[in-house]
Amino acid sequence: MAKSNRNGAIDFFRFYFCIMIVLRHSAHALPSGFPEIMKGGALGVEFFFIVSGYLLACSAFKRVNNGNPIKVAADTNTFMKRKAGSLMPDLAVAAVISMTCYSITLIPKGFEAILNYFAAKIWNPLLLSASGIGVTTELWYLSAMILVTFIYYPIMIKHFNAFVRIIAPIIAIFTLGYISKGLHSLTNPSYFTGLLPKGTVRAFGEIALGVALYPLIQSLSKQPLSRLTKRLVTLATFICVVGATLIMDLRESYEFDFICLLFITVIVILCFSHQGSLADKFDNRFSFWLGRLSLTLYLSHRWVADCLYNIYLPFAKRNWFGLGVSEEYDFLVVHIVYFICAAVACTVVYLISKYIRKHSEQIKARFNRAFIKQQAAD
């Protein structure tokens, strides 16, 4: 198989930490008071922010050193179009399906409830919720990532070394320190700090952390390590994965959020350095596919839980399908349905998006012909 520019271990853990988030959001399918699975699973977002920061530094370094004059506005515009474009068509497809399905579950509550829903959620597909506009949904992470990248990238291509080695570490230290002492936990992204939602503050700090890791990872990746050392790197990665997973599963105290962040940071460093004894084993098509699938899964699960919540309440009230009698039974049935529906939703979004990508030129051509005809008719 030809060598890929992708990192198989990172792609594998994209999917792994996405699964942690999916498990956490299962709690939204049931009213409060029910047991929760992976109650700290939302901390999986930290992995995505740090990875985004490191890859942002890689992109900026490549641009700075490609030999062409830096044009900050034009280069930033080109980069952000490509960045936003990488989310398509999955984002658009998932948004249409999710808003349609959720609106259907609101029909018993009346037209006003559906109208209020659209008024609150219309900003999310536009990726503006991280600015404070609209209601926070699962798209808050993508919104925060895009908006923070929009701020960081032009500074990085103009002052790369200063940003990576000085500015980014300072932003990471003080932002995460503020979250620790002022906001106490990394989760609850919708909490408004008075200036920005907490999730956006989190993005500023953790993307900066990923950027600051760039020199360290580059240095580690060039070190000639012995076979024993490579095995120790793999062992350290495994220990950090287990540690992060246990914290996300148990999470008895918010104080452990930053221990989990530390574990995840080490995972990112060791995986990107590609020095573990099993590093090459991850570089396969399956791992790359899982990495690509993680975005689709992320976009396709949370709204499923919200829909099930709207359905569960009237069903339990009337004891339909045996619901509303036993908490254990309800927990089991709703979670089984949640996982099945999330898998189906992910598959549908994946297949439709794949079709659109495959036939994008034909679709554009048909759209242009129809638009031009309409203009001529008008």
C-alpha positions as CSV (number, residue, x, y, z in Angstrom):
1,M,0.0,0.0,0.0
2,A,1.3,3.5,-0.9
3,K,2.5,5.6,2.0
4,S,-0.2,7.9,3.3
5,N,0.3,11.4,4.8
6,R,-2.3,10.4,7.5
7,N,-1.3,9.1,10.9
8,G,-3.1,5.8,11.5
9,A,-2.7,5.9,15.3
10,I,-4.2,9.4,15.4
11,D,-7.1,8.3,13.1
12,F,-7.7,5.3,15.3
13,F,-7.9,7.4,18.4
14,R,-10.2,9.9,16.7
15,F,-12.7,7.2,16.4
16,Y,-12.0,5.9,19.9
17,F,-12.5,9.2,21.6
18,C,-15.6,9.8,19.4
19,I,-17.0,6.6,20.8
20,M,-16.4,8.0,24.3
21,I,-18.5,11.0,23.4
22,V,-21.2,8.9,21.9
23,L,-21.5,6.9,25.1
24,R,-21.6,10.0,27.2
25,H,-24.4,11.5,25.1
26,S,-26.6,8.5,25.6
27,A,-27.6,10.1,28.9
28,H,-29.6,12.7,26.9
29,A,-32.0,10.0,25.7
30,L,-33.4,9.7,29.2
31,P,-34.6,12.1,31.9
32,S,-32.2,13.0,34.7
33,G,-31.9,10.5,37.5
34,F,-31.1,7.5,35.3
35,P,-27.6,5.9,35.5
36,E,-25.0,7.4,33.1
37,I,-22.5,5.6,30.8
38,M,-19.1,7.1,30.5
39,K,-20.1,10.2,32.4
40,G,-16.9,12.0,31.6
41,G,-16.8,10.9,28.0
42,A,-17.2,14.5,26.9
43,L,-13.5,15.0,27.7
44,G,-12.8,13.1,24.5
45,V,-13.2,16.5,22.8
46,E,-9.9,17.5,24.3
47,F,-8.2,15.0,22.0
48,F,-9.7,16.6,18.9
49,F,-8.8,20.2,20.0
50,I,-5.1,19.3,20.7
51,V,-4.9,17.3,17.4
52,S,-6.4,20.3,15.5
53,G,-3.8,22.6,17.1
54,Y,-0.9,20.5,16.1
55,L,-2.1,20.0,12.5
56,L,-2.7,23.8,12.3
57,A,0.9,24.3,13.2
58,C,1.9,21.8,10.5
59,S,-0.2,23.6,7.9
60,A,1.2,27.0,8.9
61,F,4.8,25.7,8.8
62,K,4.2,24.3,5.3
63,R,2.8,27.6,4.1
64,V,5.6,29.7,5.6
65,N,8.2,27.5,4.0
66,N,6.7,26.9,0.5
67,G,8.8,29.7,-1.0
68,N,5.9,32.0,-2.0
69,P,5.4,35.4,-0.4
70,I,3.0,35.5,2.5
71,K,-0.3,37.2,1.8
72,V,-2.0,37.1,5.1
73,A,-5.6,37.9,4.0
74,A,-5.5,35.8,0.9
75,D,-3.7,32.8,2.5
76,T,-6.0,32.8,5.4
77,N,-9.1,33.0,3.2
78,T,-7.8,30.1,1.1
79,F,-6.9,28.0,4.2
80,M,-10.3,28.6,5.9
81,K,-12.2,27.7,2.8
82,R,-10.3,24.5,2.6
83,K,-10.8,23.9,6.4
84,A,-14.6,24.5,6.2
85,G,-14.8,22.5,3.0
86,S,-13.3,19.5,4.7
87,L,-16.5,19.3,6.8
88,M,-18.7,19.1,3.8
89,P,-20.9,17.6,2.6
90,D,-21.2,15.6,5.9
91,L,-22.1,18.7,7.9
92,A,-24.9,19.8,5.6
93,V,-26.3,16.3,5.2
94,A,-26.3,15.7,8.9
95,A,-27.9,19.1,9.6
96,V,-30.8,18.5,7.2
97,I,-31.5,15.0,8.5
98,S,-31.2,15.9,12.2
99,M,-33.4,19.0,12.0
100,T,-36.0,17.1,10.0
101,C,-36.1,14.2,12.4
102,Y,-36.1,16.3,15.5
103,S,-38.9,18.5,14.1
104,I,-41.0,15.4,13.5
105,T,-40.7,14.4,17.2
106,L,-41.9,17.9,18.1
107,I,-45.1,17.6,16.1
108,P,-47.2,16.6,19.2
109,K,-46.0,19.9,20.9
110,G,-47.4,22.0,18.1
111,F,-46.1,24.3,15.3
112,E,-44.8,26.9,17.8
113,A,-42.4,24.4,19.3
114,I,-41.0,23.5,15.9
115,L,-40.7,27.2,15.0
116,N,-38.8,27.9,18.3
117,Y,-36.6,25.0,17.6
118,F,-35.5,26.3,14.2
119,A,-35.1,29.8,15.5
120,A,-32.7,28.5,18.1
121,K,-30.8,26.0,16.0
122,I,-30.5,27.7,12.7
123,W,-27.1,29.2,13.7
124,N,-25.5,25.8,14.4
125,P,-25.1,24.6,10.8
126,L,-23.5,28.0,10.1
127,L,-20.9,27.2,12.8
128,L,-21.6,30.4,14.8
129,S,-22.7,28.9,18.1
130,A,-19.2,29.1,19.6
131,S,-19.5,32.9,19.3
132,G,-22.5,32.8,21.7
133,I,-25.2,33.1,19.0
134,G,-27.9,30.5,19.2
135,V,-28.1,27.3,21.3
136,T,-25.2,25.1,21.9
137,T,-25.4,21.7,20.3
138,E,-23.0,19.0,19.2
139,L,-21.7,21.4,16.5
140,W,-20.2,23.7,19.2
141,Y,-16.9,21.8,18.9
142,L,-16.7,22.4,15.1
143,S,-17.8,26.0,15.5
144,A,-15.2,26.7,18.2
145,M,-12.4,24.9,16.2
146,I,-13.2,27.0,13.0
147,L,-13.5,30.3,14.8
148,V,-10.3,29.9,16.9
149,T,-8.4,28.7,13.8
150,F,-9.6,31.8,12.0
151,I,-7.9,33.9,14.6
152,Y,-4.7,31.8,15.1
153,Y,-3.8,31.0,11.5
154,P,-3.1,34.6,10.1
155,I,-0.9,35.3,13.2
156,M,1.0,32.0,12.8
157,I,1.9,32.5,9.1
158,K,3.1,36.0,9.9
159,H,5.0,35.2,13.1
160,F,5.3,31.4,13.1
161,N,8.2,30.9,15.6
162,A,7.0,33.5,18.0
163,F,3.5,32.1,18.1
164,V,4.5,28.4,18.4
165,R,7.2,28.9,20.9
166,I,6.0,31.9,23.0
167,I,2.4,33.0,22.3
168,A,0.7,29.6,22.1
169,P,2.3,28.2,25.3
170,I,1.3,31.4,27.2
171,I,-2.3,31.2,25.9
172,A,-2.5,27.5,26.8
173,I,-1.2,28.0,30.3
174,F,-3.3,31.0,31.3
175,T,-6.5,29.9,29.5
176,L,-6.4,26.4,31.1
177,G,-5.5,27.9,34.4
178,Y,-8.5,30.2,34.2
179,I,-10.8,27.2,33.4
180,S,-9.3,25.2,36.3
181,K,-9.7,27.9,39.0
182,G,-12.5,30.1,37.6
183,L,-14.7,27.5,35.9
184,H,-13.6,24.4,37.7
185,S,-14.1,21.8,35.0
186,L,-13.5,21.3,31.3
187,T,-17.0,20.3,30.4
188,N,-20.3,22.1,30.1
189,P,-19.4,24.1,26.9
190,S,-22.7,26.1,26.9
191,Y,-21.9,27.9,30.1
192,F,-21.5,31.6,29.3
193,T,-18.5,33.2,31.0
194,G,-19.7,36.7,30.3
195,L,-17.6,37.1,27.1
196,L,-17.7,33.7,25.4
197,P,-19.2,30.3,25.9
198,K,-17.0,28.0,28.1
199,G,-16.4,25.6,25.1
200,T,-14.9,28.4,23.1
201,V,-12.5,29.3,25.9
202,R,-11.6,25.7,26.1
203,A,-10.9,25.7,22.3
204,F,-8.6,28.7,22.6
205,G,-6.5,27.0,25.3
206,E,-6.4,23.5,23.9
207,I,-5.8,24.4,20.3
208,A,-3.0,26.6,21.5
209,L,-1.7,23.6,23.5
210,G,-1.6,21.5,20.3
211,V,0.2,24.3,18.5
212,A,2.8,24.5,21.3
213,L,3.5,20.8,21.0
214,Y,4.8,21.2,17.5
215,P,8.5,21.7,18.3
216,L,8.5,18.8,20.8
217,I,6.8,16.4,18.5
218,Q,9.0,17.3,15.6
219,S,12.1,16.7,17.8
220,L,10.8,13.4,19.1
221,S,9.9,12.1,15.7
222,K,13.5,12.5,14.5
223,Q,15.1,10.7,17.5
224,P,16.7,7.3,16.7
225,L,15.2,5.0,19.4
226,S,16.1,1.5,20.3
227,R,13.7,-1.3,20.1
228,L,13.3,-1.3,23.9
229,T,12.5,2.4,23.9
230,K,10.0,2.0,21.2
231,R,8.2,-0.7,23.2
232,L,8.3,1.7,26.2
233,V,6.6,4.4,24.1
234,T,3.9,1.9,23.1
235,L,3.5,0.9,26.8
236,A,3.2,4.6,27.8
237,T,0.6,5.2,25.2
238,F,-1.4,2.2,26.4
239,I,-1.2,3.4,30.0
240,C,-2.4,6.9,29.1
241,V,-5.3,5.5,27.1
242,V,-6.4,3.3,30.0
243,G,-5.9,6.2,32.4
244,A,-8.0,8.6,30.3
245,T,-10.7,6.0,29.8
246,L,-11.0,5.2,33.5
247,I,-11.2,8.9,34.4
248,M,-13.9,9.4,31.8
249,D,-15.8,6.4,33.0
250,L,-15.6,7.0,36.7
251,R,-15.1,10.8,37.0
252,E,-15.9,11.3,40.6
253,S,-14.4,14.7,40.8
254,Y,-13.8,17.6,38.3
255,E,-10.3,17.8,39.6
256,F,-9.5,14.7,37.5
257,D,-10.4,16.6,34.2
258,F,-6.9,18.0,34.0
259,I,-5.3,14.7,34.7
260,C,-7.3,13.3,31.8
261,L,-6.2,16.2,29.7
262,L,-2.6,15.4,30.6
263,F,-3.1,11.7,29.6
264,I,-4.6,12.8,26.3
265,T,-1.8,15.3,25.6
266,V,0.8,12.5,26.1
267,I,-1.2,10.3,23.7
268,V,-1.2,13.0,21.0
269,I,2.6,13.5,21.5
270,L,3.5,9.9,21.3
271,C,1.2,9.1,18.4
272,F,2.3,12.0,16.2
273,S,6.0,11.2,17.0
274,H,5.3,7.8,15.3
275,Q,8.0,6.2,17.5
276,G,6.0,3.3,19.1
277,S,6.8,-0.3,18.3
278,L,3.2,-0.6,16.9
279,A,3.1,2.8,15.1
280,D,3.4,1.3,11.6
281,K,0.6,-1.3,12.4
282,F,-1.9,1.5,12.7
283,D,-1.0,2.9,9.2
284,N,-3.6,0.9,7.3
285,R,-6.8,1.6,5.4
286,F,-9.0,0.5,8.2
287,S,-7.5,3.0,10.6
288,F,-7.6,5.8,8.0
289,W,-11.3,5.0,7.4
290,L,-12.1,5.0,11.1
291,G,-10.5,8.5,11.3
292,R,-12.7,9.8,8.5
293,L,-15.8,8.1,9.9
294,S,-15.3,9.8,13.3
295,L,-16.6,13.1,11.9
296,T,-19.7,11.5,10.4
297,L,-20.4,9.7,13.7
298,Y,-19.9,12.8,15.7
299,L,-22.4,14.7,13.5
300,S,-24.9,11.8,13.6
301,H,-25.4,10.7,17.2
302,R,-26.4,13.5,19.6
303,W,-29.6,14.5,17.9
304,V,-30.6,10.8,18.0
305,A,-30.5,11.0,21.8
306,D,-32.5,14.2,21.8
307,C,-35.2,12.6,19.5
308,L,-35.4,9.6,21.7
309,Y,-35.9,11.8,24.8
310,N,-38.9,13.4,23.1
311,I,-40.3,10.0,22.2
312,Y,-39.5,8.3,25.6
313,L,-41.6,10.7,27.7
314,P,-45.0,10.0,26.1
315,F,-44.2,6.3,25.7
316,A,-43.3,5.9,29.3
317,K,-46.3,7.9,30.4
318,R,-48.6,5.4,28.6
319,N,-46.4,2.3,29.3
320,W,-46.0,1.6,25.6
321,F,-43.6,-1.2,24.8
322,G,-43.3,-1.8,28.5
323,L,-41.6,1.5,29.2
324,G,-42.2,3.5,32.4
325,V,-42.5,0.4,34.6
326,S,-38.9,-0.6,35.4
327,E,-36.0,1.8,35.4
328,E,-33.6,-1.0,34.5
329,Y,-35.7,-2.1,31.6
330,D,-36.1,1.5,30.3
331,F,-32.4,2.0,30.6
332,L,-31.6,-1.1,28.6
333,V,-34.2,-0.6,25.9
334,V,-33.5,3.1,25.3
335,H,-29.7,2.5,25.1
336,I,-30.1,-0.4,22.6
337,V,-32.3,1.8,20.4
338,Y,-30.0,4.7,20.8
339,F,-26.9,2.7,19.6
340,I,-28.8,1.2,16.7
341,C,-30.3,4.5,15.6
342,A,-26.9,6.3,15.9
343,A,-25.3,3.6,13.8
344,V,-28.1,3.8,11.2
345,A,-27.9,7.7,11.1
346,C,-24.1,7.5,10.7
347,T,-24.5,5.1,7.9
348,V,-27.1,7.2,6.1
349,V,-25.0,10.4,6.4
350,Y,-21.9,8.5,5.3
351,L,-23.5,7.0,2.2
352,I,-25.2,10.2,1.1
353,S,-22.1,12.2,1.7
354,K,-20.0,9.7,-0.2
355,Y,-22.4,9.8,-3.1
356,I,-22.3,13.6,-3.2
357,R,-18.5,13.7,-3.1
358,K,-18.3,11.1,-5.9
359,H,-20.7,12.9,-8.1
360,S,-20.0,16.5,-7.0
361,E,-19.0,17.7,-10.5
362,Q,-22.2,16.4,-12.1
363,I,-24.3,17.9,-9.3
364,K,-22.6,21.2,-9.6
365,A,-23.0,21.1,-13.4
366,R,-26.7,20.3,-13.1
367,F,-27.2,23.1,-10.5
368,N,-25.4,25.6,-12.7
369,R,-27.4,24.7,-15.7
370,A,-30.7,25.0,-13.8
371,F,-29.6,28.3,-12.3
372,I,-28.5,29.7,-15.6
373,K,-31.8,28.6,-17.2
374,Q,-33.8,30.2,-14.5
375,Q,-31.8,33.4,-14.8
376,A,-32.5,33.4,-18.6
377,A,-36.2,32.8,-18.0
378,D,-36.3,35.7,-15.5
